[in-house]
Amino acid sequence: MRSDPVRMWRVGGRARWASHTLQGLGPIPLAVLAPLWARASETKRRSPILTDWYAVSTAASLDFDFEELHLSRTTSVAACARTVLIDEIVRKCCQADPRLMLVNIGEGLDNRFGRVDNGVMSCLDLDLPEVIALRAKFAPETRRRRLISKNVLDYSWMNEVGPEFETVVLVAEGVLMYLPADDVRMLFVRAAERFRGAEIVFDSLTPAMARFGPRIETGRSFGARYQWTLRHAGQIEEWGMEFKLMERRSFFQSHISHFGTWVRVFTWLVPEASWSHSINRVRLGR
């Protein structure tokens, strides 16, 4: 019987691949395995929400028993539907400016660039050093795609975006809710100062979702916890800097048929629950 890989990470087990790629990752970085497995398992379903063979091959390359994550169908669907909506928004931005710069904040083991690449856009994948070290094994740098091993709150990463890009699109999927509220606000302010008129696409949780969500989401089993919540993304406009909410979407609405009966019934009985986890597009000034 195979040993518990999460336990191996905690106590320094002897599995070669696990010790090289998983050992030493903190609670939030290790949680990148959950969305990876959600996309990989969804790809192999008969009628998938998305198709991501990169996720399938990457998951297969890791010596990790993903079944130990015990991902619920609700969690898996939510992760994939969230990814689909964000990809759609990024493609829309690419139609407006095909040569834009895409900055993936906390990219983990995702491959958004591979899914939305139009052949001329550029991309920066930003994450913590230990995550980028793992990521580089599966998504090496190219002429139009670079890896940046820095904390998002180390704003020196902004120097990697050259002045030649008229359009900068920042994407933070499954990231901001783990940061303190003051840090999230400062990130928006610093990005607006540096990339005036840029757009940021991100997902946010309501206070109720942050309070009750961990009971059904596996990511919290790694010790990560939600810190930043938002009742409505329009509240960001109150932060000043001419922030403007451009778009707000709900995957509970767009992909409700993929969720289980209890989710469909609950969102029907409590319509506002559909917006407990939203996808938002905000312009950082004019």
N, C-alpha and C positions, 0 to 999 in steps of 0.2 A: 504494500500500500504506500502511496506517495505521501511524503511528509507535508505538513501544512506550510505552504510557502510564506504566508504572512508571519508565522512563528519563526521561520528561518530568518526572515528579515530582522525580527526583533532580537533574536538571540545569536545571530551570526552563524547560521547553519552552513554546512559544507557544500551545498549545491553550487557548482562553479558559476553558472550564468547568473543565478540569483545573487550570489555574493558580489559579482562584478557590477550588476546593473540595478539591483534593488536595495542592497544593504547601504544604509547611510542616508537614504532619502527620508526627509521629514514627513509629517502627516499629510500636509497638503500636496507636495510633489508626488507621493506614492498614490494619491487618489487619481492620478492621470490614467491609471489602469482601468478604472471603471468606465469612462466614456469610450476608451479604446475598445474594450470588450463589447460594449453596447453597439458600436458601429459594426464591429466584426460579426457579431451574432446576427444582427439585423440584416446584413448583406446576404446571409445564407438562407433567409426566410423566403417563402414562396412569393409573397408580394411585399417587398421591403419598402420602408420609408425612404431609404437612401441606399446607394450601392458604393461601397468603399473597400475595394480589394486590397488597398494599401493597409487598412486596418486588419484585414484577415491575415495577410502575410506577416505583418509586424507582430501580431498576437501569437502567431504560430512560432515565431522565432524566439519568443521569450520562454524560458523555463519556469513557467508560472501556471499553476492550476487555477484558471480564471473562474471555475465553478465555485471556488472558495469565496468569491465575492458575494455570491448569493444575490445577484441583481434581480430585483423584481421586474416584471414586465412593465409596470408603470414607470419605473426609473429608466429602463432601457428605452422605451418609447419617447419619454420626455427628452432624454439626452439626444436622441437622433432627430426628433422633430425640431428641437432647438437649433441643431447644426444646419438642418435644411433651410430654415427661415433665414439664418444669418448668411448662408451661402447665397441665397436669393438676393438679399440686400446688397452684398458685395458685387454680385454680377451686375446689378442695376447700376452701381457706382462705376463699374468698368465700362458700361455702355456710354456713360456721360464723359468719361476720360479713360480710354483704353490703356494709357501709359502711366496710370497712377501708381503710387507707392502704398502697398498694403503692409501694415504692421500688425502682426499677430501677437498679442500680449498674453503670456502664459499659454503658449501653444501646446505644451505637453507633447504627446505623441500623435497629435492630429496632423492632417495633411491638407489643410484648406487650400493652400496654393496649388496643389496637384488637382484639386477639384474645380477650381475657378480660373485657372491660368488661361489667358487668352492669347498667349504667345508674345506679348510685348510688355506686360505689366511687370513690376518689380515687387519684391517681398522681403521683409525682415521677420524672422521668427525669434521672438524674445522669450526667455525663460531663465530659471535659476541655473547656475553652472552645472549642477549634478544632473539636471534634467536634459540640458543641451548636450552633455557628454553622452547620454543614452540616446538622445534623438539623432545625433550625428551618425549613428550606426545605420539608421534607416532612411534618413533624409539629408544626405550630404549637401554642402553648399554648391551652388552653380553661379553662373554669371548674373542671373537675375534673382537669385535667392540666397540670402545670407542668414547665418545663425548668430544670435547675440546672447551671450551667457551673462546676463545681469538681472538683478532684481528690478521690477518695474518702477520701484520707488527710488532707484538710483537713476536720476534723470539724465545722466550722461549718455544713456542709450539714444537720446534724441539727436545727438551729434552724428549718429550713423545715417540719418536721413538727409540726403544732399539737397541743396537749394534748387536743383534742376526739376524737382517734382512740383507741378502746379497743384496736384491733388494728393492729399494724404488721407488714407482711411485707416483708422485704428479699430481693431476688433479685440474685444475682451470677453471670451465665452467661458462661463463658469469660473470667473476669476474674482471680480470685484466684491462679491458678497463675502469673501473671506478676509477682506481688508477692513481696518478701522474706518469709520465714517470720515474722519478728518483727512485720512490719507487718500481716500477716493476723491474727495473734493479738491484736494491739492493736485492730484493727478490731472483732473480736468482743467484746472487753472493753468498749470504749467504747460500742458499740451496746447491750450488755447493761446498762450503767450508765444509759444514756439511755432505752432502750425496754425496760424490764424485762418479761420474758415475751413479747417479740416473737419472731418466727421468721425464720430466714434460710435461703433455698434456694440452693444453689450446686453446682457440679460440681467434682470434684477428680480428680487424676491420681496413680497410684502412682509410686514412684521409677522403676520399669522403664519405664512408659509415657512418663514425661518424658524418659527417656534415649533411647529408640528411636523415639518418636512423631514427632519432627521430621524423620525420614527420609522420612516419607510425607505430612506435613502442609505445605501451602503457606504458611501463615501465618508460618512461621519464615523464609521467604525475604525478609521485610521487616526482618529483624534482631531480631525479638522472640524472647525465650527464656523457657523455663519456669524458675521459681525455687522455688515452693512445691509440695511433694508431700505425700501422705497415704496411708499404707498402708491405713488403714480409718478412716472418718469417726467411728467410736466413740472414736478417740483424742482427739477434741476434748473429750469429757467429762472427761478428765484435766486440762484447763486450769483447772478450777474454775468459779466463778460459777454453779454449778448448771446448766451446759450439759447438754442432753439430746438425743441423737440420736433423732428421731421417725420418720424414714423414710430408707431407702437403696434406690436403684433402679439397674438396669443397662440401658442401651439396647441393649447387645449381646444381652441376653436378650429384651427386649420387642419388638425390631425386627430380630431376627437374620435373618429371611427376606429382608430388603431388602439385606443385605450380600452381597458376592461369595462364591464358593465357598471361597476360601482362608481368609477370615475365619471362615466357618461351621465349616470343618474344624478350624482352629486352636483356636477356643473350645471345640469338642467334645473335642479331645485335651487341652487345658489349660484346664479349667473356671475356674480362678482368673483367667484372662485376661479373662473376662467382666466382672470388676470393676476392670479397669485404669483405667477412666474411669467414675466413678459420679456419680449425682445424689443429693444429700443434703439433708435437711430437719432443721435443728437449732433447738431452742427455747433462747432466750437467757435462762435463768433461769425462775423460777416467776412 
